[in-house]
């Protein structure tokens, strides 16, 4: 029964990535290499973020709002944007269209995030004797993160790859990119305690390092 629960949660967490790849033209154009490269860039970006969090953020003895620390969290969140920029513009891709490129990069980015942040908690916790909804919610969160990653990659594609952008849309594109990049810091702040409790970072970092 415990293994059945584990497999159900694992399919819910990682299955949509495979479905998205198979159900879209990504599989027809063999963009798997691009997704793998994007996943490796994500792992490097996550390592840089972890080092920055451990170096620059201080352990707070209270739960009060510290504007300086929250600003640092938001700035560190932009490391993801830098990583996506590198994945979209600097990696060597096959001759695929811009639409397929950003989807492949976003898919690889989201899959690496799910493997790095959710596989170990699933393996350790979902096989427990006591049933819990936490890992089902974690799978649903992985699905939402897939949409978020592809959306962020689409914004990056509009900013860095599309040359003829309508001038009226440029401020909106940059504002959306900033909101998406700083959203983890916003939802983990003391203004949103309920969202902080649901953050998957609770599984892998001390609470003072949540972004």
N, CA, C and O of each residue as an XYZ file, in Angstrom:
844
protein
N       0.838     -1.213      0.000
C       0.000      0.000      0.000
C       0.868      1.256      0.000
O       0.562      2.234     -0.683
N       1.965      1.217      0.782
C       2.827      2.392      0.840
C       3.518      2.641     -0.497
O       3.657      3.789     -0.920
N       3.956      1.558     -1.172
C       4.582      1.729     -2.480
C       3.572      2.224     -3.506
O       3.912      3.008     -4.393
N       2.333      1.765     -3.383
C       1.287      2.234     -4.296
C       1.073      3.732     -4.131
O       0.916      4.455     -5.115
N       1.067      4.193     -2.886
C       0.926      5.629     -2.629
C       2.121      6.388     -3.182
O       1.963      7.469     -3.750
N       3.324      5.824     -3.019
C       4.526      6.472     -3.545
C       4.457      6.597     -5.061
O       4.743      7.662     -5.607
N       4.077      5.508     -5.752
C       4.012      5.557     -7.210
C       2.933      6.531     -7.686
O       3.128      7.224     -8.684
N       1.814      6.589     -6.994
C       0.772      7.549     -7.359
C       1.284      8.980     -7.249
O       1.075      9.794     -8.149
N       1.954      9.280     -6.140
C       2.477     10.635     -5.944
C       3.591     10.939     -6.943
O       3.691     12.063     -7.435
N       4.438      9.937     -7.249
C       5.521     10.153     -8.202
C       4.975     10.419     -9.602
O       5.482     11.283    -10.317
N       3.936      9.671     -9.995
C       3.327      9.891    -11.312
C       2.685     11.268    -11.372
O       2.779     11.962    -12.384
N       2.025     11.662    -10.273
C       1.403     12.989    -10.230
C       2.459     14.089    -10.312
O       2.205     15.147    -10.889
N       3.635     13.851     -9.742
C       4.687     14.864     -9.708
C       5.448     14.953    -11.023
O       5.698     16.050    -11.525
N       5.822     13.793    -11.590
C       6.700     13.782    -12.762
C       5.988     13.425    -14.068
O       6.511     13.679    -15.153
N       4.804     12.842    -13.961
C       4.094     12.423    -15.168
C       3.746     13.553    -16.122
O       3.927     13.394    -17.329
N       3.251     14.698    -15.630
C       2.885     15.782    -16.554
C       4.028     16.264    -17.430
O       3.789     16.734    -18.543
N       5.263     16.158    -16.957
C       6.397     16.556    -17.782
C       6.517     15.654    -19.006
O       6.731     16.130    -20.121
N       6.377     14.347    -18.789
C       6.449     13.407    -19.910
C       5.258     13.580    -20.841
O       5.397     13.483    -22.060
N       4.087     13.837    -20.266
C       2.892     14.040    -21.088
C       3.041     15.289    -21.945
O       2.685     15.285    -23.123
N       3.567     16.356    -21.354
C       3.747     17.597    -22.109
C       4.720     17.393    -23.266
O       4.496     17.889    -24.370
N       5.798     16.664    -23.007
C       6.783     16.425    -24.065
C       6.197     15.571    -25.181
O       6.464     15.819    -26.357
N       5.407     14.576    -24.826
C       4.865     13.660    -25.837
C       3.695     14.265    -26.604
O       3.506     13.981    -27.787
N       2.904     15.109    -25.917
C       1.679     15.620    -26.529
C       1.895     16.877    -27.355
O       0.990     17.312    -28.067
N       3.074     17.460    -27.272
C       3.371     18.671    -28.038
C       4.369     18.343    -29.146
O       4.924     17.245    -29.169
N       4.601     19.271    -30.055
C       5.588     19.019    -31.121
C       7.023     18.866    -30.638
O       7.915     18.616    -31.449
N       7.267     19.006    -29.351
C       8.632     18.863    -28.854
C       9.209     17.489    -29.166
O      10.382     17.369    -29.519
N       8.384     16.453    -29.035
C       8.875     15.103    -29.318
C       9.131     14.904    -30.810
O      10.044     14.171    -31.189
N       8.334     15.548    -31.653
C       8.517     15.402    -33.100
C       9.816     16.045    -33.571
O      10.456     15.553    -34.501
N      10.206     17.148    -32.929
C      11.418     17.854    -33.332
C      12.640     17.442    -32.508
O      13.701     18.055    -32.623
N      12.493     16.418    -31.687
C      13.612     15.858    -30.923
C      14.348     16.943    -30.144
O      15.538     17.180    -30.346
N      13.611     17.591    -29.255
C      14.189     18.668    -28.440
C      14.656     18.168    -27.077
O      14.896     18.968    -26.173
N      14.786     16.855    -26.922
C      15.181     16.305    -25.626
C      16.551     16.828    -25.202
O      16.768     17.106    -24.023
N      17.477     16.964    -26.153
C      18.801     17.477    -25.819
C      18.746     18.879    -25.241
O      19.478     19.195    -24.303
N      17.881     19.725    -25.796
C      17.726     21.080    -25.267
C      17.188     21.053    -23.850
O      17.640     21.823    -23.002
N      16.227     20.174    -23.580
C      15.660     20.067    -22.225
C      16.704     19.575    -21.237
O      16.761     20.057    -20.106
N      17.529     18.623    -21.650
C      18.576     18.109    -20.758
C      19.589     19.206    -20.446
O      20.006     19.348    -19.297
N      19.990     19.981    -21.449
C      20.929     21.079    -21.218
C      20.328     22.114    -20.270
O      21.017     22.630    -19.390
N      19.040     22.417    -20.453
C      18.379     23.374    -19.562
C      18.325     22.838    -18.138
O      18.481     23.596    -17.181
N      18.104     21.532    -17.994
C      18.079     20.935    -16.659
C      19.443     21.055    -15.984
O      19.515     21.321    -14.784
N      20.520     20.864    -16.737
C      21.867     21.006    -16.171
C      22.149     22.450    -15.767
O      22.781     22.704    -14.742
N      21.674     23.393    -16.581
C      21.829     24.808    -16.223
C      21.067     25.102    -14.941
O      21.545     25.851    -14.089
N      19.878     24.513    -14.799
C      19.106     24.716    -13.571
C      19.870     24.203    -12.350
O      19.896     24.864    -11.312
N      20.488     23.031    -12.471
C      21.241     22.490    -11.339
C      22.379     23.420    -10.946
O      22.626     23.636     -9.760
N      23.083     23.978    -11.950
C      24.134     24.940    -11.648
C      23.584     26.199    -11.009
O      24.185     26.747    -10.085
N      22.427     26.666    -11.505
C      21.789     27.858    -10.929
C      21.364     27.613     -9.490
O      21.534     28.477     -8.630
N      20.808     26.425     -9.227
C      20.383     26.099     -7.859
C      21.575     26.054     -6.912
O      21.461     26.461     -5.756
N      22.712     25.566     -7.385
C      23.911     25.534     -6.552
C      24.383     26.946     -6.220
O      24.756     27.231     -5.082
N      24.363     27.830     -7.222
C      24.768     29.221     -6.989
C      23.816     29.892     -6.000
O      24.258     30.621     -5.113
N      22.514     29.651     -6.148
C      21.535     30.231     -5.227
C      21.762     29.734     -3.807
O      21.687     30.505     -2.851
N      22.041     28.439     -3.674
C      22.262     27.876     -2.350
C      23.474     28.515     -1.681
O      23.437     28.832     -0.492
N      24.539     28.703     -2.440
C      25.740     29.347     -1.900
C      25.435     30.790     -1.490
O      25.869     31.243     -0.431
N      24.691     31.506     -2.327
C      24.343     32.899     -2.006
C      23.453     32.972     -0.776
O      23.634     33.852      0.065
N      22.489     32.058     -0.660
C      21.612     32.057      0.513
C      22.401     31.798      1.785
O      22.194     32.461      2.801
N      23.310     30.825      1.724
C      24.088     30.489      2.916
C      25.090     31.586      3.260
O      25.466     31.735      4.422
N      25.523     32.352      2.268
C      26.560     33.364      2.490
C      25.982     34.692      2.962
O      26.507     35.310      3.888
N      24.905     35.127      2.325
C      24.441     36.501      2.540
C      23.255     36.618      3.489
O      23.069     37.674      4.093
N      22.449     35.574      3.643
C      21.295     35.663      4.536
C      21.699     35.295      5.948
O      22.469     34.358      6.160
N      21.181     36.031      6.905
C      21.477     35.793      8.306
C      20.328     35.046      8.963
O      19.166     35.205      8.589
N      20.676     34.230      9.948
C      19.664     33.502     10.704
C      19.001     34.469     11.673
O      19.658     35.053     12.536
N      17.699     34.629     11.521
C      16.959     35.565     12.368
C      16.397     34.839     13.583
O      15.875     33.730     13.469
N      16.507     35.475     14.745
C      15.991     34.870     15.969
C      14.502     35.086     16.132
O      13.883     34.433     16.972
N      13.910     35.971     15.369
C      12.471     36.196     15.434
C      11.900     36.136     14.030
O      12.642     36.066     13.050
N      10.593     36.165     13.939
C       9.897     36.072     12.656
C       9.490     37.440     12.123
O       8.613     37.533     11.264
N      10.110     38.493     12.618
C       9.766     39.828     12.156
C      10.218     40.069     10.730
O      11.083     39.370     10.203
N       9.612     41.076     10.121
C       9.923     41.417      8.736
C      11.196     42.249      8.680
O      11.280     43.310      9.298
N      12.183     41.763      7.938
C      13.456     42.463      7.763
C      13.560     42.883      6.304
O      13.800     42.037      5.442
N      13.384     44.180      6.000
C      13.392     44.615      4.593
C      14.698     44.286      3.888
O      14.687     43.928      2.711
N      15.823     44.399      4.585
C      17.118     44.124      3.960
C      17.220     42.653      3.554
O      17.662     42.340      2.449
N      16.813     41.760      4.447
C      16.874     40.334      4.141
C      15.902     39.960      3.018
O      16.231     39.152      2.150
N      14.719     40.548      3.042
C      13.755     40.246      1.990
C      14.224     40.773      0.637
O      13.980     40.153     -0.399
N      14.903     41.929      0.654
C      15.456     42.456     -0.598
C      16.544     41.533     -1.135
O      16.637     41.306     -2.341
N      17.365     41.003     -0.229
C      18.394     40.051     -0.649
C      17.769     38.800     -1.254
O      18.250     38.282     -2.262
N      16.696     38.317     -0.635
C      16.011     37.141     -1.180
C      15.494     37.421     -2.584
O      15.624     36.587     -3.480
N      14.900     38.617     -2.770
C      14.374     38.967     -4.090
C      15.490     39.058     -5.118
O      15.333     38.601     -6.250
N      16.621     39.649     -4.729
C      17.743     39.765     -5.660
C      18.319     38.390     -6.001
O      18.673     38.130     -7.151
N      18.412     37.519     -5.005
C      18.900     36.168     -5.262
C      17.927     35.421     -6.181
O      18.339     34.558     -6.957
N      16.628     35.761     -6.089
C      15.662     35.137     -6.981
C      15.934     35.423     -8.446
O      15.543     34.643     -9.314
N      16.605     36.538     -8.730
C      16.906     36.883    -10.115
C      18.038     36.031    -10.688
O      18.332     36.115    -11.880
N      18.675     35.214     -9.851
C      19.657     34.259    -10.382
C      18.965     33.280    -11.322
O      19.559     32.832    -12.303
N      17.717     32.947    -11.025
C      16.953     32.088    -11.930
C      16.793     32.742    -13.298
O      16.889     32.076    -14.329
N      16.549     34.043    -13.297
C      16.406     34.763    -14.564
C      17.716     34.714    -15.347
O      17.719     34.530    -16.565
N      18.839     34.884    -14.625
C      20.142     34.810    -15.292
C      20.377     33.412    -15.869
O      20.909     33.268    -16.970
N      19.978     32.391    -15.118
C      20.131     31.031    -15.621
C      19.288     30.770    -16.848
O      19.742     30.119    -17.789
N      18.060     31.274    -16.849
C      17.203     31.123    -18.025
C      17.752     31.887    -19.213
O      17.671     31.425    -20.351
N      18.308     33.054    -18.947
C      18.935     33.819    -20.027
C      20.051     33.009    -20.676
O      20.155     32.949    -21.901
N      20.878     32.389    -19.847
C      21.970     31.573    -20.391
C      21.409     30.383    -21.175
O      21.910     30.059    -22.252
N      20.378     29.736    -20.642
C      19.819     28.565    -21.311
C      19.173     28.925    -22.643
O      19.236     28.147    -23.596
N      18.554     30.101    -22.714
C      17.854     30.491    -23.937
C      18.778     31.064    -24.999
O      18.540     30.893    -26.195
N      19.818     31.737    -24.569
C      20.617     32.483    -25.543
C      22.017     31.939    -25.771
O      22.584     32.138    -26.846
N      22.586     31.258    -24.788
C      23.988     30.865    -24.890
C      24.199     29.391    -25.209
O      25.245     29.018    -25.741
N      23.226     28.554    -24.894
C      23.373     27.134    -25.191
C      23.279     26.884    -26.687
O      22.599     27.609    -27.413
N      23.962     25.861    -27.126
C      23.888     25.458    -28.529
C      22.673     24.548    -28.713
O      22.612     23.460    -28.141
N      21.718     24.998    -29.509
C      20.496     24.234    -29.748
C      20.504     23.702    -31.182
O      21.243     24.169    -32.050
N      19.658     22.719    -31.380
C      19.442     22.260    -32.752
C      18.625     23.313    -33.495
O      18.188     24.305    -32.910
N      18.430     23.086    -34.773
C      17.675     24.036    -35.597
C      16.181     23.896    -35.294
O      15.423     23.314    -36.070
N      15.784     24.442    -34.153
C      14.380     24.413    -33.760
C      13.878     25.839    -33.686
O      14.656     26.781    -33.539
N      12.584     25.984    -33.789
C      11.994     27.317    -33.797
C      12.054     27.931    -32.409
O      12.321     27.245    -31.422
N      11.805     29.224    -32.348
C      11.818     29.934    -31.077
C      10.742     29.396    -30.140
O      10.973     29.271    -28.937
N       9.557     29.076    -30.690
C       8.478     28.550    -29.858
C       8.858     27.219    -29.221
O       8.595     26.994    -28.040
N       9.469     26.350    -29.995
C       9.873     25.054    -29.452
C      11.042     25.203    -28.487
O      11.153     24.436    -27.531
N      11.905     26.167    -28.722
C      13.069     26.353    -27.857
C      12.651     26.735    -26.448
O      13.112     26.122    -25.485
N      11.787     27.735    -26.306
C      11.431     28.163    -24.957
C      10.616     27.093    -24.234
O      10.712     26.973    -23.013
N       9.810     26.309    -24.968
C       9.066     25.234    -24.325
C      10.008     24.137    -23.828
O       9.838     23.610    -22.728
N      11.005     23.800    -24.652
C      11.957     22.767    -24.247
C      12.778     23.219    -23.048
O      13.024     22.435    -22.131
N      13.201     24.476    -23.051
C      13.967     25.001    -21.922
C      13.102     25.035    -20.660
O      13.554     24.619    -19.593
N      11.877     25.519    -20.768
C      10.983     25.564    -19.611
C      10.672     24.178    -19.072
O      10.588     23.988    -17.859
N      10.499     23.201    -19.974
C      10.216     21.835    -19.540
C      11.405     21.234    -18.797
O      11.237     20.628    -17.738
N      12.607     21.400    -19.350
C      13.790     20.883    -18.667
C      14.019     21.559    -17.333
O      14.425     20.916    -16.365
N      13.759     22.856    -17.280
C      13.905     23.635    -16.044
C      12.961     23.113    -14.967
O      13.367     22.904    -13.824
N      11.693     22.902    -15.339
C      10.699     22.443    -14.370
C      10.978     21.010    -13.913
O      10.808     20.686    -12.738
N      11.409     20.150    -14.848
C      11.694     18.762    -14.472
C      12.868     18.687    -13.504
O      12.821     17.935    -12.531
N      13.913     19.456    -13.761
C      15.063     19.460    -12.846
C      14.662     19.968    -11.473
O      15.136     19.458    -10.459
N      13.788     20.973    -11.431
C      13.312     21.493    -10.151
C      12.563     20.417     -9.382
O      12.757     20.265     -8.176
N      11.704     19.664    -10.076
C      10.936     18.619     -9.405
C      11.836     17.502     -8.896
O      11.634     16.999     -7.791
N      12.832     17.107     -9.695
C      13.738     16.047     -9.264
C      14.564     16.494     -8.063
O      14.721     15.742     -7.101
N      15.084     17.699     -8.114
C      15.975     18.185     -7.064
C      15.236     18.433     -5.758
O      15.762     18.141     -4.685
N      14.027     18.966     -5.836
C      13.332     19.410     -4.637
C      12.242     18.462     -4.153
O      11.790     18.596     -3.016
N      11.806     17.515     -4.967
C      10.652     16.703     -4.586
C      10.897     15.198     -4.596
O      10.142     14.453     -3.972
N      11.933     14.736     -5.289
C      12.153     13.302     -5.368
C      12.539     12.714     -4.012
O      11.971     11.707     -3.591
N      13.488     13.329     -3.335
C      13.919     12.814     -2.027
C      12.799     12.843     -0.992
O      12.605     11.841     -0.305
N      12.036     13.959     -0.839
C      10.912     13.923      0.103
C       9.885     12.851     -0.241
O       9.316     12.226      0.654
N       9.642     12.634     -1.543
C       8.716     11.579     -1.939
C       9.233     10.211     -1.520
O       8.499      9.408     -0.944
N      10.499      9.955     -1.813
C      11.069      8.645     -1.528
C      11.091      8.366     -0.019
O      10.843      7.242      0.419
N      11.390      9.401      0.762
C      11.479      9.214      2.210
C      10.109      9.213      2.862
O       9.835      8.392      3.738
N       9.241     10.133      2.437
C       7.986     10.321      3.156
C       6.794      9.576      2.604
O       5.970      9.084      3.374
N       6.675      9.476      1.274
C       5.470      8.878      0.693
C       5.398      7.377      0.916
O       4.334      6.780      0.753
N       6.521      6.754      1.290
C       6.511      5.324      1.570
C       6.248      5.032      3.042
O       6.341      3.885      3.478
N       5.917      6.073      3.809
C       5.635      5.878      5.220
C       4.339      5.129      5.446
O       3.512      5.004      4.543
N       4.173      4.633      6.656
C       2.990      3.845      6.974
C       1.754      4.715      7.125
O       0.633      4.243      6.938
N       1.950      5.972      7.460
C       0.817      6.863      7.688
C       0.508      7.651      6.421
O       1.396      8.284      5.848
N      -0.745      7.614      5.983
C      -1.151      8.358      4.794
C      -1.193      9.851      5.111
O      -1.626     10.264      6.187
N      -0.735     10.641      4.154
C      -0.777     12.095      4.297
C      -1.050     12.726      2.936
O      -0.657     12.198      1.896
N      -1.722     13.852      2.971
C      -2.025     14.576      1.731
C      -0.864     15.451      1.280
O      -0.915     16.021      0.190
N       0.173     15.567      2.086
C       1.248     16.504      1.773
C       1.887     16.211      0.429
O       2.202     17.136     -0.321
N       2.082     14.940      0.113
C       2.804     14.592     -1.111
C       1.913     14.669     -2.342
O       2.406     14.835     -3.458
N       0.619     14.550     -2.149
C      -0.308     14.806     -3.251
C      -0.316     16.301     -3.573
O      -0.300     16.701     -4.737
N      -0.341     17.114     -2.521
C      -0.255     18.559     -2.730
C       1.080     18.934     -3.358
O       1.153     19.864     -4.162
N       2.125     18.218     -2.995
C       3.436     18.481     -3.587
C       3.430     18.165     -5.077
O       4.058     18.873     -5.864
N       2.717     17.093     -5.475
C       2.591     16.778     -6.894
C       1.817     17.842     -7.644
O       2.179     18.208     -8.763
N       0.750     18.340     -7.032
C      -0.013     19.416     -7.661
C       0.844     20.681     -7.775
O       0.744     21.421     -8.754
N       1.673     20.917     -6.778
C       2.571     22.070     -6.827
C       3.587     21.929     -7.959
O       3.953     22.915     -8.598
N       4.045     20.689     -8.207
C       4.972     20.454     -9.320
C       4.307     20.774    -10.654
O       4.955     21.300    -11.559
N       3.009     20.456    -10.784
C       2.289     20.786    -12.006
C       2.185     22.297    -12.187
O       2.361     22.813    -13.290
N       1.895     23.003    -11.087
C       1.836     24.465    -11.174
C       3.202     25.039    -11.506
O       3.302     26.018    -12.245
N       4.257     24.436    -10.966
C       5.601     24.915    -11.258
C       5.974     24.684    -12.717
O       6.740     25.460    -13.289
N       5.438     23.621    -13.328
C       5.670     23.385    -14.752
C       5.111     24.531    -15.582
O       5.773     25.029    -16.492
N       3.879     24.949    -15.262
C       3.272     26.079    -15.970
C       4.068     27.353    -15.716
O       4.283     28.149    -16.631
N       4.506     27.547    -14.466
C       5.269     28.748    -14.117
C       6.599     28.803    -14.860
O       6.989     29.860    -15.355
N       7.296     27.671    -14.939
C       8.606     27.645    -15.600
C       8.473     27.908    -17.094
O       9.268     28.653    -17.667
N       7.477     27.303    -17.727
C       7.283     27.533    -19.159
C       6.869     28.981    -19.406
O       7.263     29.578    -20.408
N       6.073     29.548    -18.492
C       5.671     30.949    -18.629
C       6.874     31.872    -18.496
O       7.008     32.835    -19.251
N       7.756     31.578    -17.531
C       8.956     32.401    -17.357
C       9.874     32.273    -18.566
O      10.478     33.255    -18.997
N       9.981     31.053    -19.119
C      10.790     30.866    -20.322
C      10.183     31.615    -21.506
O      10.908     32.159    -22.338
N       8.853     31.642    -21.580
C       8.190     32.395    -22.646
C       8.466     33.884    -22.516
O       8.706     34.562    -23.515
N       8.432     34.399    -21.285
C       8.757     35.808    -21.070
C      10.199     36.095    -21.469
O      10.489     37.108    -22.106
N      11.101     35.191    -21.085
C      12.497     35.362    -21.481
C      12.675     35.331    -22.986
O      13.487     36.072    -23.537
N      11.915     34.472    -23.650
C      11.984     34.418    -25.111
C      11.515     35.727    -25.741
O      12.099     36.200    -26.716
N      10.456     36.308    -25.176
C       9.969     37.588    -25.691
C      10.989     38.700    -25.461
O      11.157     39.582    -26.304
N      11.672     38.652    -24.311
C      12.611     39.720    -23.983
C      13.897     39.608    -24.785
O      14.383     40.603    -25.323
N      14.455     38.392    -24.869
C      15.821     38.245    -25.384
C      15.899     37.715    -26.812
O      16.899     37.932    -27.497
N      14.859     37.025    -27.268
C      14.961     36.385    -28.578
C      14.125     37.068    -29.656
O      14.490     37.041    -30.831
N      13.035     37.664    -29.277
C      12.179     38.311    -30.269
C      12.638     39.748    -30.481
O      12.682     40.543    -29.542
N      12.969     40.061    -31.688
C      13.519     41.386    -31.983
C      12.427     42.433    -32.185
O      12.555     43.558    -31.703
N      11.377     42.083    -32.878
C      10.331     43.059    -33.192
C       9.213     42.976    -32.152
O       8.167     42.372    -32.389
N       9.456     43.591    -31.002
C       8.445     43.597    -29.945
C       7.676     44.912    -29.988
O       8.287     45.964    -30.180
N       6.346     44.888    -29.816
C       5.598     46.135    -29.703
C       6.081     46.947    -28.505
O       6.193     46.411    -27.402
N       6.362     48.205    -28.703
C       6.936     49.023    -27.640
C       6.011     49.121    -26.432
O       6.477     49.241    -25.299
N       4.709     49.072    -26.670
C       3.779     49.180    -25.542
C       3.822     47.940    -24.641
O       3.439     48.014    -23.473
N       4.284     46.803    -25.172
C       4.310     45.575    -24.386
C       5.609     45.401    -23.604
O       5.665     44.584    -22.685
N       6.651     46.153    -23.949
C       7.947     45.959    -23.302
C       7.878     46.181    -21.788
O       8.378     45.333    -21.049
N       7.283     47.284    -21.277
C       7.197     47.444    -19.813
C       6.394     46.328    -19.153
O       6.729     45.889    -18.053
N       5.336     45.868    -19.818
C       4.517     44.797    -19.242
C       5.329     43.506    -19.152
O       5.246     42.785    -18.158
N       6.109     43.217    -20.187
C       6.919     41.996    -20.203
C       7.941     42.017    -19.072
O       8.106     41.026    -18.360
N       8.628     43.149    -18.908
C       9.634     43.239    -17.853
C       8.997     43.196    -16.466
O       9.554     42.600    -15.545
N       7.828     43.827    -16.315
C       7.142     43.790    -15.025
C       6.716     42.366    -14.676
O       6.850     41.941    -13.528
N       6.205     41.634    -15.656
C       5.797     40.241    -15.413
C       7.001     39.380    -15.063
O       6.924     38.534    -14.172
N       8.112     39.590    -15.758
C       9.326     38.826    -15.461
C       9.812     39.105    -14.039
O      10.231     38.185    -13.338
N       9.760     40.373    -13.608
C      10.168     40.705    -12.250
C       9.264     40.089    -11.204
O       9.738     39.604    -10.177
N       7.947     40.104    -11.459
C       6.999     39.519    -10.507
C       7.219     38.018    -10.383
O       7.225     37.473     -9.279
N       7.401     37.349    -11.528
C       7.601     35.903    -11.503
C       8.897     35.546    -10.794
O       8.945     34.574    -10.041
N       9.956     36.330    -11.029
C      11.252     36.033    -10.420
C      11.235     36.235     -8.910
O      11.895     35.494     -8.182
N      10.488     37.227     -8.431
C      10.475     37.522     -6.999
C       9.310     36.860     -6.268
O       9.182     37.023     -5.055
N       8.465     36.124     -6.971
C       7.303     35.518     -6.344
C       7.655     34.592     -5.188
O       6.976     34.644     -4.163
N       8.700     33.729     -5.296
C       9.031     32.887     -4.131
C       9.356     33.691     -2.886
O       8.985     33.296     -1.781
N      10.044     34.815     -3.049
C      10.361     35.645     -1.896
C       9.104     36.289     -1.328
O       8.957     36.416     -0.113
N       8.197     36.697     -2.218
C       6.968     37.346     -1.766
C       6.096     36.369     -0.979
O       5.593     36.708      0.092
N       5.918     35.161     -1.505
C       5.029     34.193     -0.861
C       5.618     33.620      0.415
O       4.876     33.089      1.241
N       6.943     33.710      0.605
C       7.554     33.162      1.815
C       7.755     34.213      2.894
O       8.263     33.901      3.971
N       7.367     35.447      2.625
C       7.559     36.507      3.608
C       6.519     36.397      4.709
O       5.578     35.609      4.622
N       6.705     37.193      5.733
C       5.802     37.150      6.878
C       4.418     37.658      6.547
O       3.493     37.460      7.334
N       4.242     38.314      5.392
C       2.922     38.786      5.004
C       2.058     37.639      4.498
O       0.833     37.763      4.459
N       2.681     36.510      4.103
C       1.949     35.376      3.580
C       2.388     34.112      4.319
O       3.021     33.244      3.719
N       2.068     33.992      5.604
C       2.541     32.836      6.367
C       1.962     31.527      5.864
O       2.644     30.504      5.915
N       0.715     31.525      5.375
C       0.122     30.287      4.890
C       0.866     29.788      3.660
O       1.101     28.588      3.520
N       1.238     30.704      2.769
C       1.981     30.290      1.579
C       3.362     29.779      1.947
O       3.876     28.859      1.312
N       3.966     30.373      2.971
C       5.284     29.920      3.384
C       5.243     28.493      3.904
O       6.189     27.731      3.705
N       4.138     28.123      4.578
C       4.022     26.773      5.094
C       3.946     25.753      3.977
O       4.350     24.605      4.162
N       3.438     26.149      2.822
C       3.293     25.232      1.700
C       4.514     25.208      0.814
O       4.559     24.431     -0.139
N       5.510     26.035      1.093
C       6.669     26.133      0.215
C       7.468     24.843      0.231
O       7.751     24.327      1.313
N       7.851     24.291     -0.935
C       8.648     23.069     -0.961
C      10.043     23.259     -0.421
O      10.707     22.271     -0.108
N      10.528     24.507     -0.294
C      11.852     24.743      0.235
C      11.951     24.289      1.688
O      13.054     24.085      2.194
N      10.803     24.125      2.372
C      10.830     23.652      3.740
C      11.468     22.278      3.842
O      11.983     21.908      4.897
N      11.439     21.521      2.756
C      11.981     20.181      2.793
C      13.496     20.159      2.675
O      14.120     19.149      2.998
N      14.112     21.269      2.212
C      15.511     21.173      1.866
C      16.393     22.255      2.480
O      17.618     22.156      2.403
N      15.802     23.289      3.089
C      16.616     24.335      3.671
C      16.038     24.714      5.030
O      14.846     24.517      5.266
N      16.846     25.243      5.911
C      16.305     25.806      7.151
C      15.330     26.923      6.830
O      15.398     27.534      5.763
N      14.422     27.186      7.762
C      13.364     28.157      7.494
C      13.901     29.534      7.189
O      13.264     30.299      6.464
N      15.065     29.868      7.729
C      15.637     31.193      7.450
C      16.158     31.322      6.047
O      16.437     32.429      5.586
N      16.298     30.187      5.341
C      16.809     30.228      3.975
C      15.720     30.068      2.957
O      16.012     29.937      1.769
N      14.448     30.075      3.380
C      13.344     29.895      2.447
C      13.265     31.089      1.530
O      13.329     32.231      1.983
N      13.121     30.825      0.186
C      12.964     31.899     -0.785
C      11.735     31.620     -1.595
O      11.394     32.396     -2.487
